[in-house]
Amino acid sequence: MNPETVIDAVSAVFMVTGALMSLAAAVGLMRFPDLMSRMHAATKPQVLGLFLLLAALGLQMRTWWVWPVLVVAWLFQLLTVPVSAHMVGRAGYRTKHLHPELLSVDELEAVVQTAAQKAAAKRRADDGPDR
């Protein structure tokens, strides 16, 4: 068994596993019932699937110069996916595009209520002297 065969076998396993992880993310986006579950499905397996596919690509290229480019691509993915998921989750929560009965704990509700009370008090204070 030569090293070329081992590299090909490892890269084939990485490609198939990465593709299956990306497929799982796509199926989760289509099948999960609410925004929060879909957001989880879009972020978790997709990042691992991309990592495996990039690793397979790096193994198949068999050159050292491609690895820094692939690492940078994966790091950008790692940096942007949590931020975009956070923004989608906040927007979905604020616009009530979620199923509260599916949440085990709603830690954001108290923060939202406090902010709404402060905003209402500020509006009353701003409108009060003019009347």
Disulfide bonds with the S-S distance in Angstrom:
none
